[in-house]
Amino acid sequence: MVKHIAFTMYPVKNMARACKFYEKGLGLKRTKNYDDKWIEYHLANGAFAITTMAMGVRPSANSGGSIAFEVKNVDAAVKKAVAAKGRIKLRAFDTPVCRMAVVADTEGNAVTLHAKKR
């Protein structure tokens, strides 16, 4: 029986570059570092990890699964992500229940920035 999501993991090519994007660009706080090969960011409802140890797996913005981070302000989050060398994959847009955008991290992985409408 599944209890909760333990973690979501993205492969990266350059750990230092990826850490800078997630920490400075998205404001995540590093909580675990395993020999600079697996780094975790624990959030209230799970963990996000980046790794250089995913053998045969390459970063991709088109490979299916993706993570969506809940943010306070999508437009401000996109601006900060782009300043940290991310690139816009899908410009911010509104739905009846949220505003979201998709950026690619420095490694090429898709990251959705999402804000629920109140």
C-alpha positions, 0 to 999 in steps of 0.5 A: 500500500502506497503511503506517500511519495518518498522522492522525485529524482532528476538526473543531472550532468553537472551537479554544481550547475544544477544545485545553483539553479535549484537553490538560487533560482528556485530557492530550495534548501539543500537537506542531504548531500551524498558525496556530491552525487545525490542531493536532496531537498526536503519539502513539507510533502516529500523530497526532490533529489538530483543525481549524477548516478542515474546510469543510462538516464539523461536529463530531458524535458520531453521524457514524460514525468515532470515535477511541479513546484507550488510557488507564491507567484509564477511570474516572479518564480519564472524570472528568478529561474531564468536569471539562474540560467533556466530557459522558458519551455512554456510561457506562463498561462492561466487555467480556471484553477491555477497559473503555471509555466514550464522552465527547463533547468540548466540540465534540460529537465522540465520543471513546472512552476504552479500557483493555485488560484485562491 
